[in-house]
Structure formats: C-alpha cells, structure tokens
Amino acid sequence: MFEEIIKDQATGNTYEIHIDYVENFVPNATTVIKNYYGTSKEAHARSFVPRETVTADIIKYVAPLRLYLADEWKSRYQKIWEDILALEMIATAVSNPGKQRGTNFNRNLVANIIHYLSGRGVYTRYSPTQFTVLLQGDKDHPVRAALASDPPTKIVSRLNRYFE
C-alpha cells in the first residue's frame, strides 16, 4: 500500500493520500483479431442498399421542406430530387454514408444540395437552423453545418449543367 502525507507549508493544511489498489491495464492495441464462427456477423459490416431504396429514403428525408417551397417548384419538387439523385456522380457519392450513423445515405451531401437549391430559389425562406429542426428534430444536429455550405465543386458544376 502506498501512503503519502503532503503538507502545504503556506496554509498549514495536511493531506493524506492512500492508494490501496492499482491495476495496470495495457491491451495489445496493435493487433485486433476478431474471429466469427457460425451465424455471427461483424459489428460494422455494411450491407448493400439498392439505389431505389436510397432515393426513396432521401425523398422522404427532404419531404418536410415542402413547407418552404416556392410556388413554381411545388409541382416538380419530387421530380427534381429524383433527377438529381439519378445523376451518376451524385448517386455514387450520396449512397456512401461514411461514418454517419442511423442512415443509409450521406446526409451531409444531401444538406449541401439543399443549400445549393436554396440559392437557385427553390425555397422561399432558407434558414439552416429551421431546416435542421425539420430534417432532424434538433437544432444542434451536425447536419446544420452542412446546410450552410455548398456541395463540392464537381457536384456544383454537375448540378449547374442539370439546371441549364
């Protein structure tokens, strides 16, 4: 047992420190071996999600934003999203959620596209905070930052060609 008495010379206080039990825990962090036998699956294995399912999920995800649509876009909102998501470059990028949890599509890229569409006049009033609440139900969700920026330049140029 380790015992130490510390005296604070300036105040006259005395402290006693008792350490009864110390355990060194050093896992072998360089090699991780996971053996799965039978029907067990790896924890982070990602299954294939068909493109139609991803498109349907994204359209359902952006549906609450219909409240803020400009009149000229109301009749063709779903068609625009279907066309955008059919573009090969965007379809490939949006179907990879990366490290995002609870989704099978890239929410940040979808939020960037929403920001781009707001610049094209698709939405009457655009506020990243209000849109975050509509999309995620929480104004502090990380998607709010993505709603305030444009997509990567390659995707912007492809979207510009679509809208011309």
C-alpha positions as CSV (number, residue, x, y, z in Angstrom):
1,M,0.0,0.0,0.0
2,F,1.2,3.4,-1.0
3,E,0.8,6.2,1.5
4,E,1.9,9.7,1.3
5,I,1.4,12.7,3.6
6,I,1.6,16.1,1.9
7,K,1.9,19.2,4.0
8,D,1.0,22.5,2.5
9,Q,3.6,24.8,4.0
10,A,1.7,28.0,3.2
11,T,-1.6,27.2,4.8
12,G,-0.7,24.6,7.4
13,N,-3.1,22.0,5.9
14,T,-2.2,18.3,5.8
15,Y,-3.4,15.9,3.1
16,E,-3.2,12.1,3.2
17,I,-3.3,10.1,0.0
18,H,-4.0,6.4,0.3
19,I,-3.8,4.1,-2.8
20,D,-5.0,0.7,-1.9
21,Y,-5.2,-0.9,-5.3
22,V,-3.6,-0.2,-8.6
23,E,-4.1,-2.2,-11.8
24,N,-2.1,-1.8,-15.0
25,F,-4.2,-2.4,-18.0
26,V,-2.3,-2.3,-21.3
27,P,-4.2,-4.0,-24.0
28,N,-2.4,-5.1,-27.1
29,A,-3.6,-2.2,-29.3
30,T,-1.6,-3.0,-32.4
31,T,-3.3,-6.3,-33.2
32,V,-7.0,-6.9,-33.0
33,I,-8.2,-10.3,-34.0
34,K,-11.9,-10.9,-34.4
35,N,-13.0,-14.5,-35.1
36,Y,-16.6,-15.0,-36.0
37,Y,-18.0,-18.5,-36.2
38,G,-21.3,-19.8,-37.3
39,T,-24.0,-17.1,-37.9
40,S,-22.3,-14.3,-36.1
41,K,-21.6,-11.2,-38.2
42,E,-19.0,-8.4,-37.8
43,A,-20.3,-5.4,-36.0
44,H,-19.5,-2.9,-38.7
45,A,-20.3,-4.9,-41.8
46,R,-22.3,-2.7,-44.2
47,S,-24.9,-4.4,-46.3
48,F,-25.7,-3.4,-49.8
49,V,-28.6,-1.0,-50.1
50,P,-30.3,-0.7,-53.6
51,R,-30.2,2.7,-55.2
52,E,-34.0,2.9,-55.4
53,T,-34.2,2.5,-51.6
54,V,-31.6,5.2,-51.1
55,T,-33.5,7.5,-53.4
56,A,-36.8,6.8,-51.6
57,D,-35.2,7.4,-48.2
58,I,-33.8,10.8,-49.3
59,I,-37.1,11.9,-50.8
60,K,-38.8,11.0,-47.6
61,Y,-36.0,12.8,-45.7
62,V,-36.4,16.1,-47.6
63,A,-40.3,15.9,-47.7
64,P,-40.7,18.2,-44.6
65,L,-39.1,21.0,-46.5
66,R,-42.1,21.3,-48.8
67,L,-43.4,23.9,-46.3
68,Y,-40.8,26.4,-47.7
69,L,-41.1,25.6,-51.4
70,A,-41.5,28.5,-53.8
71,D,-44.8,28.2,-55.8
72,E,-43.1,27.4,-59.1
73,W,-41.3,24.4,-57.6
74,K,-44.1,22.8,-55.7
75,S,-45.4,20.6,-58.6
76,R,-42.0,19.3,-59.6
77,Y,-40.1,19.1,-56.3
78,Q,-40.0,15.3,-56.1
79,K,-39.1,15.0,-59.8
80,I,-36.2,17.4,-59.3
81,W,-34.8,15.2,-56.4
82,E,-35.3,12.0,-58.5
83,D,-33.4,13.6,-61.4
84,I,-30.6,14.9,-59.2
85,L,-30.2,11.5,-57.5
86,A,-30.2,9.8,-60.8
87,L,-27.0,11.7,-61.9
88,E,-24.2,9.1,-61.7
89,M,-21.7,11.2,-59.8
90,I,-24.2,12.3,-57.2
91,A,-25.8,8.9,-56.9
92,T,-22.4,7.3,-56.1
93,A,-21.5,10.0,-53.6
94,V,-24.8,10.1,-51.8
95,S,-25.1,6.4,-51.4
96,N,-22.0,6.3,-49.2
97,P,-22.9,7.5,-45.6
98,G,-19.3,7.2,-44.4
99,K,-19.2,7.4,-40.6
100,Q,-22.7,8.8,-40.2
101,R,-24.9,6.6,-38.1
102,G,-28.6,5.7,-38.5
103,T,-28.8,6.4,-42.2
104,N,-28.1,4.6,-45.5
105,F,-27.2,7.8,-47.4
106,N,-24.8,10.8,-47.0
107,R,-26.9,13.3,-45.0
108,N,-24.2,16.0,-45.3
109,L,-24.2,15.8,-49.1
110,V,-28.0,16.0,-49.2
111,A,-27.8,19.0,-46.9
112,N,-25.2,20.6,-49.2
113,I,-27.6,20.0,-52.2
114,I,-30.4,21.6,-50.2
115,H,-28.2,24.7,-49.7
116,Y,-27.5,24.8,-53.4
117,L,-31.2,24.5,-54.2
118,S,-31.9,27.4,-51.9
119,G,-29.5,29.5,-53.9
120,R,-31.5,28.6,-57.0
121,G,-34.7,29.9,-55.4
122,V,-36.3,26.5,-54.7
123,Y,-37.1,27.5,-51.1
124,T,-38.8,30.8,-50.2
125,R,-37.2,31.3,-46.8
126,Y,-34.0,29.5,-46.0
127,S,-32.6,29.1,-42.6
128,P,-30.1,26.3,-41.8
129,T,-31.4,26.2,-38.2
130,Q,-35.1,25.9,-39.2
131,F,-34.2,23.3,-41.8
132,T,-32.2,21.3,-39.3
133,V,-35.1,21.2,-37.0
134,L,-37.4,20.0,-39.8
135,L,-35.0,17.3,-41.0
136,Q,-33.5,16.1,-37.7
137,G,-35.8,17.4,-35.0
138,D,-32.9,19.0,-33.2
139,K,-31.4,22.4,-34.0
140,D,-27.9,21.4,-32.7
141,H,-27.5,18.4,-35.1
142,P,-24.3,18.4,-37.0
143,V,-26.2,18.5,-40.3
144,R,-26.8,22.2,-39.6
145,A,-23.2,23.0,-40.7
146,A,-23.7,21.1,-43.9
147,L,-26.9,23.1,-44.6
148,A,-24.8,26.3,-44.6
149,S,-22.3,25.3,-47.3
150,D,-22.4,24.3,-50.9
151,P,-21.5,20.8,-52.2
152,P,-18.0,20.1,-53.6
153,T,-17.3,22.0,-56.8
154,K,-17.6,18.9,-59.1
155,I,-21.1,18.3,-57.9
156,V,-22.0,22.0,-58.2
157,S,-20.8,22.0,-61.8
158,R,-22.9,18.9,-62.5
159,L,-25.9,20.5,-60.8
160,N,-25.4,23.7,-62.9
161,R,-25.5,21.6,-66.1
162,Y,-28.7,19.9,-64.9
163,F,-30.4,23.2,-64.3
164,E,-29.4,24.8,-67.6
